[in-house]
Amino acid sequence: MKPDHNSNRYFTVEQLEELAVAKYIEAALTPAGVERDELLDEAKRFASRAKMKSWLMGEIGVVPQRRNYH
């Protein structure tokens, strides 16, 4: 696994969601193989971080703004 050069950077829930979507799109446009699998793993990590951060913010009473994707 590659080192995460952004590991010290703070992202908002919205930014994490946008990064996840971008990685999913990039993976969809990449032929099946190792690179695509890595992109999907990254997308899942960003999506998971967004969910965790959203949940934690809700626990302390701060509700992040949510986009309506529908």
Beta strands, then each sheet from edge to edge (+ up, - down):
end
